[in-house]
Amino acid sequence: MRNKITRKRSSRVGLFRVVILAGLLLTLAFIFLVSTLGSQKFGSFHKLVLEVVAPLQKVVTSGSSYVSTFKSEYLDILQDTLKLREENKRLVQQLQENEAILNKSREALATNASLRKLLEFKSRVGQPVIAATIIGKDPSAWFRSVIIDQGSNSGIMKGNPVVSSDGVVGQIFTLSPNYSKVLLAIAPSSAIDVLLQKSRVRGILKGTGTLTYRLEYILKTAEVEEGEHVVTAGYGGVFPTGLPVGVVSKIIKKPRGMFHEIEVTPSVDYQTLENLLIIEQQNLTELKHMGPR
């Protein structure tokens, strides 16, 4: 019973305190409002209220100002970031366009240099030729060949010799009206009559299926040196005399046998071939003083 009475008294006291505190706050707010809107004279109580309320207002005002400033700066940074992204995107696109133009210019210069070199070789050949471009390659190991964009409609015939600005490439071995296949001289099925330019010793140059030739039927009594140039012999009426073929790169002297075993490095870079010349066979004659480049 006493506990219930005590609880009731405590509840009443707490409620009374809340009412008193709320009334006090309302009174202070009312006085401050009246003093602000009314007389400009401040009494001691007004000053006390001002001292209490002013710091709170200062904190609120500073916070609002900070939030406003932060918001403005954030928006400015966001706009600057978007502008930088757009500018970066534009610069990347411009760089890509410039690189594409530069690549085209380089390709044009390389093509021009290749064609100029081919024209110089054409003038040295002094025979009717047909210009052609490689458009494909045959993956066969035995018949290593390339496809060119000229055929029988251009006057090409089977067996026509094919050269580049650096020397012998191969022969036409099959053709259609508008396209032809060139059997490369490095194909294992290829064989060309050649001469060692210095000693004038004749041999047969055969392809190995790799980027080298094998020179056969050179007697051991013949003097052969590494670095000696190999040119076409002109026998058989296929290749004219004196076209560059390659350079002796290795001589293997075996104790048995009659012939040297000689490796020849092609004068033509088969990995970078693009533009070719087909020499018209019906007009082939010996070419003198050609020699290697």
Residue pairs with C-beta under 8 A, 6 or more apart in sequence:
28 49
28 52
28 53
31 45
31 46
31 49
32 46
32 49
32 50
32 53
35 42
35 46
35 49
42 50
111 274
114 165
114 274
114 275
115 275
117 165
118 131
118 164
118 165
118 275
118 277
120 165
121 163
121 164
121 165
121 166
121 277
122 129
122 277
124 287
124 290
125 163
125 240
125 277
125 279
125 287
125 290
126 287
127 240
127 279
127 280
127 283
127 284
127 285
127 287
128 279
128 280
128 283
129 277
129 278
129 279
129 280
130 150
130 154
130 155
130 156
130 277
130 278
130 280
131 150
131 275
131 276
131 277
131 278
132 148
132 149
132 150
132 162
132 180
132 275
132 276
132 277
132 278
133 148
133 149
133 274
133 275
133 276
134 146
134 147
134 148
134 273
134 274
134 275
134 276
135 147
135 148
135 149
135 179
136 146
136 147
137 145
137 146
137 147
138 144
138 145
138 146
138 147
138 181
141 188
141 209
142 187
142 188
142 189
142 209
143 173
143 183
143 187
143 189
144 183
144 184
144 186
144 187
144 188
144 207
144 209
145 170
145 173
145 181
145 182
145 183
145 184
145 187
146 181
146 182
146 184
146 273
147 179
147 180
147 181
147 182
148 162
148 179
148 180
148 181
148 182
148 276
148 278
149 178
149 179
150 156
150 178
150 179
150 180
150 278
151 175
151 176
151 177
151 178
151 179
151 180
152 175
152 176
152 177
152 180
153 177
153 178
155 280
156 172
156 175
156 180
156 278
157 172
157 175
157 281
157 282
158 172
158 173
158 174
158 175
159 171
159 172
159 173
159 238
159 281
160 171
160 172
160 278
160 279
160 280
160 281
161 168
161 170
161 171
161 238
161 239
161 240
161 243
161 278
161 279
161 281
161 284
162 168
162 169
162 170
162 171
162 172
162 182
162 276
162 277
162 278
162 279
163 169
163 243
163 276
163 277
163 279
164 268
164 273
164 275
164 276
164 277
165 275
166 244
166 267
166 268
166 269
166 293
167 243
167 244
167 245
167 246
167 266
167 267
167 268
167 292
167 293
168 185
168 192
168 232
168 239
168 243
168 244
168 245
168 267
168 268
169 182
169 184
169 185
169 268
169 270
169 273
169 276
170 182
170 183
170 184
170 185
170 187
170 190
171 182
171 183
171 190
171 238
172 180
172 181
172 182
172 183
172 278
173 181
173 182
173 183
174 180
174 181
175 181
180 278
182 276
183 189
183 190
184 190
184 207
184 270
185 192
185 205
185 207
185 213
185 245
185 266
185 268
186 207
186 208
186 209
186 210
186 211
186 212
186 213
186 266
186 270
187 207
187 209
188 206
188 207
188 208
188 209
189 207
190 206
190 207
191 204
191 205
191 206
191 207
192 204
192 205
192 232
192 238
192 239
192 245
193 202
193 204
193 205
193 232
193 233
193 234
193 235
193 236
193 239
194 202
194 203
194 204
194 205
194 215
194 230
194 231
194 232
194 233
194 245
195 201
195 202
195 203
195 230
195 231
195 232
195 233
196 203
196 218
196 222
196 224
196 228
196 229
196 230
196 248
197 228
197 229
197 230
197 231
197 291
197 292
198 225
198 228
198 229
199 222
199 223
199 224
199 228
201 218
201 219
201 222
201 224
202 217
202 233
202 235
203 215
203 216
203 217
203 218
203 262
204 215
204 216
204 217
205 213
205 214
205 215
205 216
205 230
205 245
205 246
205 264
206 213
206 214
206 215
206 216
207 213
207 214
208 214
211 266
211 270
211 271
212 249
212 263
212 264
212 265
212 266
213 230
213 245
213 246
213 263
213 264
213 265
213 266
214 261
214 262
214 263
214 264
215 230
215 248
215 260
215 262
215 263
215 264
216 259
216 262
217 259
218 224
218 259
218 260
218 262
219 258
219 259
219 260
220 253
220 257
220 258
220 259
220 260
222 260
224 248
224 251
224 260
224 262
225 248
225 251
226 248
226 249
226 250
226 251
227 247
227 248
228 247
228 248
229 244
229 246
229 247
229 248
229 291
229 292
230 245
230 246
230 247
230 248
230 264
231 241
231 242
231 243
231 244
231 245
231 290
231 291
231 292
232 239
232 240
232 241
232 242
232 243
232 245
233 239
233 241
234 240
234 241
234 242
234 286
237 281
237 284
238 281
238 284
240 279
240 284
240 285
240 286
240 287
240 290
241 286
241 287
241 288
241 290
242 286
242 287
242 288
242 289
242 290
242 291
243 287
243 290
244 267
244 290
244 291
244 292
244 293
245 264
245 266
245 267
246 264
246 265
246 266
246 267
247 264
247 265
247 267
247 292
248 262
248 263
248 264
249 263
249 264
249 265
250 262
250 263
251 260
251 261
251 262
251 263
252 260
252 261
252 262
252 263
253 260
253 261
254 261
267 292
267 293
